[in-house]
Amino acid sequence: MRSTSENPPMDLARTALELAAAHDSAATHHLYRELHARPELSGAEHRTAARVRTALRAEGIDCTEGVGGTGIVGVLANGPGRTVLVRADMDALPVTEDSGLPYASTVDGVMHACGHDAHTAMLVGTAQALARGRRHWSGTVLFVAQPAEETGEGASAMRDDGLHQRFPLPDVLLAQHVSAGPIGLVAHVEGPVLAASASIDIVVHGRGGHGSRPDTTTDPIVIGAAIVGRLQSIVAREIAPRETAVVTVGRFHAGSANNIIPATAELGLTVRSTSHERQTQILAAVQRIVRAECEAAGVTTGPDLRIVKSMPATVNDARVARNVAAVHTRMFGGNRIVDPGPAMGSEDFSELARLPDGQTLPYHYWFLPSTPLAVWNAAPGQSPMERFGNVPSAHSPDFAPDPSVLDHGVAAMTGAVLAELASGVSRAASGS
């Protein structure tokens, strides 16, 4: 079985649809409802991991647990050929559900508000489809159930726990994510698809005192306000208009009473951009502005500036993106394949692709719009972008993907795996 990235053969697409259709759809839907009703937070995905392990082993897939915490790695070896890694994230969010679903979360304050339950169920469904259809392909597939995506820690923890040393080194990595948008589409982007992000905590140290005597104080609220205003000039005046970047101050805490000037002010920022170079530039500008505003106010202590969480940009490999989009076009029809351009959300998936020597393995990450058509059609707005802003999206307490996305996702991932298994020479065979 061989294909080209420009024109995979129709029989490959047909085979993918047949294998996906033969998987146990009822079991996939049951697993999804079970996971949604019993979500687990980042790093605590013990029950979810156990369910994945049991399901993979039932298909004869060699399974290792406890990789990078609660991570699972299943290895389906099926003769010579390329190695493809399929990843799904498992963790939920500290969100109280308000979806009204009959299988809504039974855990107070915890919800699968980002679709990771769907991703996990689709991973198991894809594993089942490929395991039961072994005679149609050759190579090795790794099924990775990753913990702690929401905290940005899980992918690097699995990598640092020997993912690429203990298991076959993949030729390519694949992942998909449900999103807002009309059910049935597949959204592919070549190059940057998700932003690099950094969360920054800042403490401005001033000198407190009575509100009636500001001349005896150094007011950190005034300094903080100046910092907030000045930070907005980074994107407006230091980043080229053709590039995309965001600097948002989401938290500003200071003071305890109306007539007291506090000694400190705390700010919380998120910084996002679509390249490592631009992210480095923006972070340097943030530090420069914070220190300069404090110095201008005569502050002699601090400020304290700490990056508490960061994720790299997700940049799809162009060849893999074209190859996967091509097979999806054959499978679902060209009218179902869209290119929405890069988003400013962030992911840690690309950390799985990074090798110890600094090289990055090729990967592709795509979206499966999953808004029920009735909800989409009823949303206010004349254009798709207007409607997109008026339907429940990820991290919302009423986010409720259409369950039909599960079978769609199993088919999409099965086709992508077959296309990549058939796309060329493996790293192992080439000696690279």
C-alpha positions as CSV (number, residue, x, y, z in Angstrom):
1,M,0.0,0.0,0.0
2,R,1.6,3.2,-1.1
3,S,0.3,6.8,-1.8
4,T,1.6,10.3,-2.5
5,S,0.7,13.3,-0.5
6,E,-1.0,14.9,-3.4
7,N,-3.2,12.0,-4.5
8,P,-3.7,9.0,-2.2
9,P,-5.4,6.2,-4.0
10,M,-9.2,5.8,-3.7
11,D,-8.8,2.3,-2.3
12,L,-6.9,3.6,0.7
13,A,-9.7,6.0,1.5
14,R,-12.2,3.2,1.0
15,T,-10.3,0.9,3.2
16,A,-10.1,3.5,6.0
17,L,-13.9,4.0,5.9
18,E,-14.5,0.2,5.9
19,L,-12.2,-0.3,8.9
20,A,-13.7,2.5,10.8
21,A,-17.2,1.3,10.1
22,A,-16.3,-2.1,11.4
23,H,-15.2,-0.8,14.9
24,D,-17.6,-1.2,17.8
25,S,-19.3,2.1,17.6
26,A,-21.6,1.3,20.5
27,A,-18.7,0.6,22.8
28,T,-17.0,3.9,21.7
29,H,-20.1,5.9,22.5
30,H,-20.5,4.1,25.9
31,L,-16.9,4.8,26.8
32,Y,-17.3,8.5,25.9
33,R,-20.4,8.8,28.1
34,E,-18.7,7.0,30.9
35,L,-15.6,9.3,30.7
36,H,-17.8,12.4,30.5
37,A,-19.8,11.5,33.5
38,R,-16.6,10.7,35.6
39,P,-14.0,13.3,34.6
40,E,-10.6,13.5,36.2
41,L,-8.3,16.5,36.6
42,S,-4.8,16.8,35.2
43,G,-2.4,14.3,36.6
44,A,-5.2,12.3,38.3
45,E,-6.5,10.4,35.3
46,H,-6.1,7.0,37.0
47,R,-9.5,5.6,36.2
48,T,-9.5,7.0,32.6
49,A,-6.0,5.5,32.0
50,A,-7.2,2.1,33.4
51,R,-10.1,2.1,31.0
52,V,-7.8,2.9,28.0
53,R,-5.4,0.1,29.1
54,T,-8.1,-2.5,29.4
55,A,-9.6,-1.5,26.0
56,L,-6.3,-1.6,24.2
57,R,-5.2,-5.0,25.7
58,A,-8.6,-6.4,24.7
59,E,-7.5,-5.9,21.1
60,G,-4.2,-7.6,21.6
61,I,-2.2,-4.3,21.8
62,D,0.9,-4.3,24.0
63,C,0.2,-1.7,26.6
64,T,2.5,0.1,29.1
65,E,1.0,2.3,31.9
66,G,2.4,4.9,34.1
67,V,4.4,6.7,31.4
68,G,5.0,10.3,32.6
69,G,2.5,9.9,35.4
70,T,-0.8,8.3,34.3
71,G,0.2,8.1,30.6
72,I,-0.6,5.0,28.5
73,V,1.4,3.8,25.5
74,G,0.0,1.0,23.4
75,V,2.1,-0.6,20.7
76,L,0.5,-2.3,17.7
77,A,3.3,-3.9,15.7
78,N,2.2,-5.3,12.4
79,G,5.2,-6.1,10.3
80,P,7.7,-3.9,8.6
81,G,7.1,-0.3,7.7
82,R,6.7,3.2,9.1
83,T,5.8,4.0,12.7
84,V,2.9,6.4,13.4
85,L,2.0,7.8,16.8
86,V,-1.6,8.7,17.6
87,R,-2.2,10.9,20.6
88,A,-5.3,11.7,22.7
89,D,-5.4,13.8,25.9
90,M,-7.3,12.5,28.9
91,D,-7.7,15.3,31.5
92,A,-10.7,17.4,32.4
93,L,-11.1,20.9,33.7
94,P,-12.1,22.5,37.0
95,V,-15.4,23.7,35.5
96,T,-18.9,23.1,36.8
97,E,-21.0,21.6,34.0
98,D,-24.2,23.3,32.8
99,S,-24.7,21.3,29.6
100,G,-27.9,19.5,30.6
101,L,-26.6,16.3,29.1
102,P,-28.1,13.0,30.5
103,Y,-24.5,11.9,31.0
104,A,-23.3,15.1,32.6
105,S,-20.4,15.1,35.1
106,T,-21.1,13.5,38.4
107,V,-18.0,15.1,39.9
108,D,-18.6,18.5,41.6
109,G,-16.6,21.3,39.9
110,V,-15.0,19.0,37.3
111,M,-16.0,18.7,33.7
112,H,-14.8,17.5,30.3
113,A,-15.2,21.0,28.9
114,C,-12.5,20.6,26.2
115,G,-13.5,17.3,24.6
116,H,-10.7,15.1,25.9
117,D,-13.3,12.4,26.7
118,A,-14.1,12.4,23.0
119,H,-10.5,12.3,22.0
120,T,-9.8,9.3,24.4
121,A,-12.9,7.4,23.1
122,M,-11.8,8.1,19.5
123,L,-8.3,6.8,20.2
124,V,-9.7,3.5,21.5
125,G,-12.0,3.3,18.6
126,T,-9.2,3.9,16.1
127,A,-7.0,1.3,17.9
128,Q,-9.9,-1.2,17.6
129,A,-10.4,-0.4,13.9
130,L,-6.7,-0.9,13.0
131,A,-6.2,-3.9,15.2
132,R,-9.1,-5.7,13.7
133,G,-8.0,-4.7,10.2
134,R,-4.4,-5.8,10.4
135,R,-4.4,-7.5,7.1
136,H,-4.9,-4.2,5.3
137,W,-1.7,-2.5,6.5
138,S,1.9,-3.0,7.6
139,G,4.0,-1.0,10.1
140,T,3.7,0.0,13.8
141,V,1.1,2.3,15.4
142,L,1.7,3.8,18.9
143,F,-1.5,4.8,20.8
144,V,-0.6,7.5,23.4
145,A,-3.2,8.5,26.0
146,Q,-1.6,11.6,27.5
147,P,-2.3,13.1,30.9
148,A,-2.2,16.8,32.0
149,E,-2.6,18.6,28.7
150,E,-4.5,21.4,30.3
151,T,-1.6,22.2,32.6
152,G,0.9,21.9,29.8
153,E,2.9,19.3,31.7
154,G,1.8,15.9,30.3
155,A,3.5,15.7,26.9
156,S,6.9,16.7,28.3
157,A,6.5,14.4,31.2
158,M,5.9,11.4,28.9
159,R,8.8,12.5,26.6
160,D,11.1,12.9,29.6
161,D,10.0,9.4,30.9
162,G,11.6,7.8,27.8
163,L,8.7,7.9,25.3
164,H,11.1,7.8,22.4
165,Q,13.7,5.5,24.0
166,R,11.4,2.9,25.5
167,F,9.1,2.6,22.5
168,P,9.5,2.6,18.7
169,L,10.5,6.0,17.4
170,P,7.7,7.4,15.3
171,D,8.1,8.7,11.8
172,V,5.2,11.0,12.3
173,L,2.8,12.1,15.1
174,L,-1.0,12.7,14.7
175,A,-3.6,14.3,16.9
176,Q,-7.1,15.7,16.5
177,H,-9.3,18.0,18.6
178,V,-13.0,18.6,18.7
179,S,-14.0,22.3,18.3
180,A,-17.0,24.6,17.8
181,G,-18.3,24.7,14.3
182,P,-20.8,22.7,12.2
183,I,-20.5,18.9,12.7
184,G,-19.1,16.9,9.8
185,L,-16.2,19.2,8.7
186,V,-12.5,18.5,9.1
187,A,-10.3,21.6,9.6
188,H,-6.7,21.3,8.3
189,V,-4.0,24.0,8.5
190,E,-0.5,23.8,7.0
191,G,2.2,25.4,9.2
192,P,1.3,27.3,12.4
193,V,-2.1,26.0,13.7
194,L,-1.9,26.9,17.4
195,A,0.0,29.6,19.3
196,A,2.9,29.5,21.7
197,S,1.6,30.7,25.1
198,A,3.1,31.8,28.4
199,S,1.3,32.7,31.6
200,I,3.2,35.3,33.6
201,D,2.8,36.4,37.2
202,I,4.1,39.9,38.1
203,V,4.4,41.5,41.6
204,V,5.0,45.2,41.7
205,H,6.5,46.4,45.0
206,G,5.7,49.9,46.1
207,R,5.4,51.6,49.5
208,G,2.1,51.6,51.2
209,G,0.4,54.2,53.3
210,H,-2.7,56.2,54.0
211,G,-4.8,57.2,51.1
212,S,-4.9,60.8,52.3
213,R,-1.1,61.1,52.1
214,P,-0.1,59.7,48.6
215,D,3.1,61.8,48.7
216,T,4.5,59.5,51.4
217,T,3.9,56.4,49.3
218,T,4.9,54.7,46.0
219,D,1.6,53.6,44.7
220,P,1.9,50.2,43.0
221,I,-1.7,50.5,41.6
222,V,-0.6,53.5,39.5
223,I,2.5,51.6,38.4
224,G,0.4,48.5,37.6
225,A,-2.0,50.6,35.6
226,A,0.8,52.2,33.6
227,I,2.2,48.7,32.9
228,V,-1.2,47.5,31.6
229,G,-1.5,50.4,29.3
230,R,2.0,50.2,28.0
231,L,1.8,46.4,27.4
232,Q,-0.8,47.0,24.8
233,S,1.8,48.9,22.7
234,I,3.8,45.7,22.2
235,V,1.4,44.1,19.6
236,A,0.3,47.5,18.3
237,R,3.8,49.0,17.7
238,E,6.4,46.2,17.9
239,I,4.9,43.3,16.0
240,A,4.4,43.5,12.2
241,P,0.8,43.8,11.2
242,R,1.1,40.6,9.1
243,E,1.8,38.5,12.2
244,T,-0.6,37.5,15.0
245,A,0.0,38.0,18.7
246,V,-1.9,38.6,21.9
247,V,-0.9,40.2,25.2
248,T,-3.7,40.1,27.7
249,V,-3.8,41.1,31.3
250,G,-6.4,38.8,32.9
251,R,-5.7,39.5,36.6
252,F,-5.0,42.7,38.6
253,H,-5.2,42.4,42.3
254,A,-4.2,45.1,44.8
255,G,-5.4,46.7,48.0
256,S,-7.7,45.9,50.9
257,A,-9.5,49.2,51.7
258,N,-10.5,52.4,49.9
259,N,-8.3,54.6,52.0
260,I,-5.2,52.5,52.0
261,I,-2.5,52.6,49.3
262,P,-1.1,49.0,49.3
263,A,2.5,47.9,49.3
264,T,2.1,45.6,46.3
265,A,0.1,44.9,43.2
266,E,-0.2,41.6,41.4
267,L,-0.8,41.2,37.7
268,G,-1.4,38.0,35.7
269,L,-0.7,38.0,31.9
270,T,-1.1,35.6,29.0
271,V,1.2,36.1,26.0
272,R,0.5,34.2,22.7
273,S,2.1,34.2,19.3
274,T,2.5,31.8,16.4
275,S,6.3,31.4,16.4
276,H,9.1,30.8,18.9
277,E,10.9,33.9,17.6
278,R,8.0,36.2,18.1
279,Q,7.2,34.7,21.5
280,T,10.8,35.4,22.6
281,Q,10.5,39.0,21.3
282,I,7.3,39.6,23.2
283,L,8.4,38.1,26.5
284,A,11.5,40.3,26.4
285,A,9.4,43.3,25.7
286,V,7.1,42.5,28.7
287,Q,10.1,42.3,31.0
288,R,11.5,45.5,29.6
289,I,8.3,47.4,30.1
290,V,7.6,46.1,33.6
291,R,11.1,47.0,34.8
292,A,11.1,50.4,33.1
293,E,7.7,51.4,34.6
294,C,8.9,50.4,38.1
295,E,12.2,52.3,37.6
296,A,10.3,55.4,36.3
297,A,8.2,55.4,39.5
298,G,11.3,55.2,41.7
299,V,10.7,51.6,42.9
300,T,13.8,50.2,44.6
301,T,12.6,46.6,45.1
302,G,11.7,44.2,42.4
303,P,9.6,43.8,40.4
304,D,9.1,40.0,40.6
305,L,8.3,38.4,37.2
306,R,7.8,34.7,36.8
307,I,6.6,32.5,33.9
308,V,4.4,30.0,35.6
309,K,3.2,28.0,32.5
310,S,4.3,27.9,28.9
311,M,3.6,25.9,25.7
312,P,5.3,26.0,22.4
313,A,3.7,26.9,19.1
314,T,2.1,24.0,17.2
315,V,3.4,24.1,13.7
316,N,2.1,21.4,11.3
317,D,4.5,19.7,8.9
318,A,3.3,20.8,5.4
319,R,3.8,17.4,3.8
320,V,1.9,15.5,6.4
321,A,-0.8,18.1,6.4
322,R,-1.3,17.8,2.7
323,N,-1.2,14.0,2.9
324,V,-3.8,13.7,5.6
325,A,-6.1,16.4,4.1
326,A,-5.9,14.6,0.8
327,V,-7.1,11.3,2.2
328,H,-9.8,13.1,4.2
329,T,-10.9,14.7,0.9
330,R,-11.2,11.3,-0.7
331,M,-13.1,9.9,2.4
332,F,-15.5,12.8,3.2
333,G,-15.6,15.0,0.0
334,G,-13.8,18.2,-0.7
335,N,-16.7,20.3,0.6
336,R,-16.1,18.9,4.1
337,I,-12.4,20.0,4.3
338,V,-11.8,23.6,5.4
339,D,-8.7,25.7,6.3
340,P,-9.6,28.1,9.2
341,G,-6.1,29.4,9.6
342,P,-4.2,29.4,12.9
343,A,-5.9,29.8,16.2
344,M,-4.5,31.5,19.3
345,G,-5.3,28.6,21.6
346,S,-2.3,26.5,22.8
347,E,-1.4,22.8,23.2
348,D,1.5,20.8,24.4
349,F,1.2,18.1,21.7
350,S,4.3,19.4,19.9
351,E,6.4,18.6,23.0
352,L,5.9,14.9,22.1
353,A,7.6,15.5,18.8
354,R,10.8,17.0,20.3
355,L,13.9,14.8,20.5
356,P,16.7,15.2,23.0
357,D,19.1,16.5,20.3
358,G,16.7,19.3,19.5
359,Q,15.2,17.8,16.4
360,T,11.5,17.8,15.9
361,L,9.6,14.9,14.4
362,P,7.0,15.8,11.8
363,Y,3.4,16.0,13.1
364,H,-0.1,17.1,12.1
365,Y,-2.8,18.3,14.4
366,W,-6.3,19.0,13.0
367,F,-9.8,20.0,14.3
368,L,-13.1,18.3,14.1
369,P,-16.0,20.8,14.4
370,S,-18.6,19.2,16.6
371,T,-21.5,21.6,17.2
372,P,-24.8,19.9,16.7
373,L,-26.4,21.2,13.5
374,A,-29.6,22.3,15.3
375,V,-27.5,24.4,17.7
376,W,-25.4,25.8,14.8
377,N,-28.3,26.7,12.6
378,A,-30.1,28.4,15.6
379,A,-27.1,30.5,16.5
380,P,-27.3,34.3,15.9
381,G,-25.3,35.6,13.0
382,Q,-25.3,35.7,9.2
383,S,-21.7,34.5,8.6
384,P,-19.9,31.4,10.0
385,M,-17.6,33.6,12.1
386,E,-20.6,35.3,13.7
387,R,-22.2,32.0,14.5
388,F,-18.9,30.6,15.7
389,G,-18.8,33.2,18.4
390,N,-22.4,32.4,19.5
391,V,-22.2,28.6,20.1
392,P,-20.7,26.8,23.1
393,S,-16.9,26.4,22.7
394,A,-14.2,24.6,24.6
395,H,-13.8,25.5,28.3
396,S,-17.4,26.6,28.4
397,P,-19.7,24.9,31.1
398,D,-22.2,24.1,28.3
399,F,-19.8,22.7,25.8
400,A,-21.5,19.6,24.4
401,P,-20.1,18.0,21.2
402,D,-22.5,16.1,19.0
403,P,-21.8,12.4,19.8
404,S,-21.7,11.6,16.0
405,V,-18.2,13.3,16.1
406,L,-17.0,10.1,17.7
407,D,-17.5,7.9,14.6
408,H,-16.4,10.8,12.4
409,G,-13.2,11.1,14.4
410,V,-12.4,7.3,14.3
411,A,-12.8,7.4,10.5
412,A,-10.6,10.6,10.2
413,M,-7.8,9.2,12.4
414,T,-7.9,5.7,10.8
415,G,-7.6,7.3,7.4
416,A,-4.7,9.5,8.5
417,V,-2.8,6.6,10.0
418,L,-3.2,4.5,6.9
419,A,-2.1,7.4,4.7
420,E,1.0,8.0,6.7
421,L,1.9,4.3,7.0
422,A,1.8,4.3,3.2
423,S,3.6,7.5,2.6
424,G,7.2,6.6,2.4
425,V,10.3,5.0,4.0
426,S,10.5,4.6,7.8
427,R,13.2,6.3,9.9
428,A,14.3,2.8,11.0
429,A,14.7,1.6,7.4
430,S,16.6,4.7,6.3
431,G,18.9,4.6,9.3
432,S,18.0,8.1,10.4
